[in-house]
């Protein structure tokens, strides 16, 4: 009986602390009750849910930081944002290590912040499928569809933004499509 209690308890903890992915651009807060936004979590960014309080969750966001800038990137050397913070918000970044890419040192970091528990999912695949569909259906109306591997991760945001206004893609989905394109760019594995 005691083993069953531990198994159920472990299962409940695993579901609360499992990896989650942002479905949309989500506001980040300093605490569970604050209305002041201190940053943004980007679509497809992976977070670990640490705690739940009311309609908010405390999440841990990991990635790479360039010279102490208040942003966490998906990989070192690419401008693929996981989260961006207000530089005056006092967010504490925990350094986990560092790497050098093209002569620039990037710190592997993690930070915690609160966000609403809505629009988080445990499966990133449907987000990528939606983004790919939006890209395929809308970005070939005026010209041939550019392959995802045609541009680098750092080139895709400006390429997409320069043409996105001419598509049927809702502005709320722009960042989802950009994240998909960047993560499937020619310089990504």
N, C-alpha and C positions, 0 to 999 in steps of 0.2 A: 504494500500500500504506500509506504513512504517513497519507494522508487517511482511510483506513478505520480505522486505529488511533485517530486523533483522534475520529472519529465514534462509535466504540464507547465510547471513554472518556467523551465528552460525554454519551452516552446513560446510562451507568452513573451518572455524577455527577448527572444530572437526576433519575434515579429515587431516589437517596438524598436529594437536597435538594429534592424536590418538596413541595408543600403537602400536609399530612396533617390529618385531623380526628379528634378523640377520639371514640370510640364510647361510652364510659362515663366516669364520674368516675374520674380516674387520679391516683395519688399522684405528687408531684414531689419530687425529691431534689437535694441540693447537688452531688453528684458521681456518678460511674458505679458506685460500690461501696457507698455509704452506705445504711444501713437506716432512717435517720431521715427521716421525711416532713417537708418544709418547706412544702408547699402542695398544692393540688388543681387539676387541669386539668378543666374541665367539658366535658360532651358537646357536640359540634358545634363546639367551639373549634378554629379553624385554627391550626396550628403549622407552622413550617419545620424540618425535620430537618437539623441541622448536622453531626452526627457520630454514628457508631455504635460502641459499645464493649461487647462481650459481649452480654448480653440487654437493654441499655439504649441509649437514644438521647438525645443532647443536642438540645433543641428551643428555638427562639426563639418567644416568644409576644408578639404585639403587640396594642395596643388603647389604651384611655384610662384615665387614673388621676385620681382626685379627691383633690386636696390631699395628695398623698403617701401616701395610704392603701395598704396592701399588697395591692391588688387590681388586676386589669386587666379593664376592661369592654369589651364588644363595640363599643359606641358611646358617645359622650359624652352625659351626661344621663340615661342609662337604667341600671338595675341589672341588666343582663344580663352575668353574669360569664363571662369567658374562663378566668380563673385567680384563685385567692386564695392568699395566702402567709401564713405565720406572721410576724408583725411583727418577731420577734427573729431571723429566719433570715438576715438580712444580704443579702437579694437586692438586686442592683444593677439599678436601672431606668434605661435609657438614654432620655433625653428626645429626642424627634424633632420636637417642635413643640407648639403648644397651640391650643385653640379655646375660645371663650366660649359657653356655652349657658345661657340664662335668668340671666345675670349671674354664673354660676359658671365659673371657668377650669378646664378639663380639659387635662392634658398627654397628648399622644400619646406613648406609651412602648413600649419592648420590653424583654424580660428573657429570660434563658436559664435553663434548669433541665433536669435529667435525668428521664426517665421510662422505664418498661418499654416495649419496642417492640411489645408486644401491644396489641390494641384500638385501633389507629390505622388509618385507611382514607384512600384518596385520593379517595373519592367521598362527599360529604355527603348526596346525594339519598336513598340508602336509609335513612339515619338519620332524615331528616325524614319519609319515607314510613312508617317504623315508628312514629314518635311520633304522626303523624296518625292512623294506624290504632288505636293504643292509646287515644288520646283519643276518637276517634269510636265505637269499640266499647264503651268502658267508661263514658264520661261522659254517656251518655244513658239509663242504666238507670232513674234516679229522676226525671228531668226532661228537657225538651227540650234538645238539644245547644246549648250556647252557641257562637255563631260565634267564630272566633279573633279577629276584629276587634271583639268586644264590649267588651273591656277593654284598658287600656293595658299596655305592657310592664312597668311597675312594679306594676300591680295583679294580674297573672296569678299570680305565685308564691303569694300568700296565698289567692287564690281557689281555685287548684288544690289546695294543701295542706289547705285546710279540708274538702275532699271526697274527696281521694285515698284515704284509709283505707277508704272505703266501696266502692271499686272493686276490680277484679281485677288492677289494675296492680301488678306486682312493685315493691317499694321501690327496687330497683336501677335501674328505669326512670323513677322520678319525675323526676329532674333532666333526663333526655332530653326528656320531655314538656313540662316547664316551659320549657326552652330553645326548643323548637319554638313553644310558645304565645307566648313573649315576642318571638321574632323574626318572628312573624306578627301581632302585636298591632295595634290600631287606630292607634297613633302611630308605627308602623314603615312604611317604604316597601318 
